[in-house]
Amino acid sequence: MKTLRNYIGGEWVAPSSAEYLDLTNPATGEQLGKVPLSGVRDVDAAVAAAQAAYLKWREVPPVVRARYLFKLKFLMEEQFEDLAATVTRENGKTLAEARGSVRRGIENVEHACGIPTLMMGKTLEDVAAGIDCEYVRQPLGVFAAITPFNFPAMVPCWFWPYAIATGNTFILKPSEQVPFSPTRIIELAHEAGIPAGVLNLVHGAKDVVNALLAHPGISGLSFVGSSPVAKYVYQEDGKYGKRVQALGGAKNHVIVMPDADMDRAVANISESLFGCAGQRCLAGSVVVAAGKAYEPFRERLLSAAKDLRLGYGLEPGVTMGPVVSAKHKEKVLSYVEAGRKDGATLLLDGRATKVEKHPRGHFVGPTVFDGVQPDMTIGKEEIFGPVASVTHVSNLDEGIELVHRSGFANATSIFTQSGKAAREFRYRVGVSMIGVNIGVAAPMAFFPFGGTKGSFFGDLKAHGQDSIEFYTDKKVVISRW
Ligand code: NAD
C-alpha cells in the first residue's frame, strides 16, 4: 500500500487537502494504495515552481537539456520490467501489452533527445537588398498535460519530453485511476537530475483540471481522454487564450475486402478488437466485411475470440486482462444490453465470463454482435471494452460511406491484397490514422498522433514535429546592418 504525493519544485509533497482515492488492482481486487485528490492550492504551488524554474531552464543549452533525457532513457531501460509490471498492476492490461506501451513511451524520450536539430529555425539572406530574415524557436513558459487511464506510462510521454526539451517547464496531471506508473517515471526523472521545478506532478481529478485551465501562469495544455471532456477542455482553454491540443475518443472501423489474407486479417483484427480489453483509442470496434469476406471472416473471428484466455496479466498464458474498474465494467455491460435492445444479434456474449482464480476482477469476456446499424447506440458510441460488431457491405464504396457516417475519425484500417483498393481507401477516407493490413495503426514518436472530427480538437497533434510546433513560438528577426 502506497500513499502517493505530488512532486512540486523537485520535492515530494503532501496535497493541501486530505482527500484521497483508494485504488485496487483491476484483475485481483488487491489494494494498491491511495492517490491524492489535489485542489487549486496544489496547482498554484506547481505553477509557481514551474515559473520559477522556467527562466533558468530556458537558458540551458538544448544539447544539455537533451543529456538529462538521455540519462532518463537509460534509467527507464534499467527499470523497464518494473515499469511494465506497474502498468499491468494498475491498469489490467497483459504484461506483453504493458511492455509494448512502455517501449512506446521510451521512444518519445529518445525522439526528444534530438532536440538540438528538431528545434532549429531557418534563415534567408537578402529578403530585400541587404536585409536578412530568420526565425528561431523559443519556449513559451509553463505547459501542462491531462492524461487518461488506458496508457498510464505511454501517454504522458507524448508530451512532457518535448515540452521540457524545448525549454518549457511542465505540470503533469495523470489519470487518478492509474497514477503509479507516471509517478514511477517522475521518480526516475528526479534521479536523472532534471532540475527542480522543470517537471512537476499534481495528482487529482476534475478540480485539478479546472484549476489548470483557469490558471493565467500556464501557456498551453494537452489533453487526452474522452470526447466530451476533450471538447470541454478545448473550449475552456480557448476562452483563456491558451494553446491547446485535445485528443478525444474513437469508434474505429476496420474494412475487410474479399481478397484479404484471411489468416492474417483475423489474427490482426482480433488483436485490434480485444487487445487491452478494447481499451485503446486505436482499437477496432466495427468490422466492415465486404462481399464474400463476410461469412468466413465472421466465423473465424468468433473462433479467435473464443481462444482468448482471460486473467491477471502478470500470469503466464493470459491473453486478455480485465477492464479498468467496476464502474467501467458496468458501462461496458450497459452497452451490450443497449445493443441487444436495439435489435442487434449477440453472437458471443462475454457478460457472464468469470476468472475463477480472481473472483474480484473486472472481467468482461470478448463479445461480438452482428447486424449492428450505424444509428444504433452501439453503432455510433465509443464502448471502450471488448465488444465488437461485424457488419456487411457490398463493396469498398459502401464501406467508406459507413466510416464517414461516424462522428469520430481517429483510426481506420483496410485488409486487402489489392494495391488499388488500398490506395483508393487511404486517398478518400476522412480519418487521420490509417492502417493497411495493420489492425492498430499507431504512429511512432516521430510521426503525428491524433484524429479529426469528434476525436480531436485543435490543430497541432501529439508528438512528431507537431509537438515542436506546439511547444515553441517562431520568433522572426529581420535585420539590416
Ligand atoms: P476521461 O475523459 O474520463 O479522463 C481523462 C482525463 O480527464 C483524466 O485525467 C480525468 O481526471 C480528467 N477528467 C475526467 N472527467 C473530467 C471532467 N468532467 N472535467 C475535467 N476533467 C475530467 O477519459 P478516460 O476514461 O481516462 O480515458 C479513456 C478515453 O480516452 C477514451 O475515450 C479513449 O478513446 C480516449 N483516449 C484517446 C486517445 C487519443 O489518442 N485520441 C488516446 C488514449 C485514450
Boltz pocket constraint, residues with backbone or C-beta under 6 A from the ligand:
constraints:
  - pocket:
      binder: B
      contacts: [[A, 146], [A, 147], [A, 148], [A, 149], [A, 150], [A, 151], [A, 155], [A, 173], [A, 174], [A, 175], [A, 176], [A, 204], [A, 205], [A, 206], [A, 209], [A, 210], [A, 224], [A, 225], [A, 226], [A, 227], [A, 229], [A, 230], [A, 247], [A, 248], [A, 249], [A, 250], [A, 280], [A, 281], [A, 382], [A, 384], [A, 410], [A, 449], [A, 450], [A, 451], [A, 455]]
      max_distance: 6.0
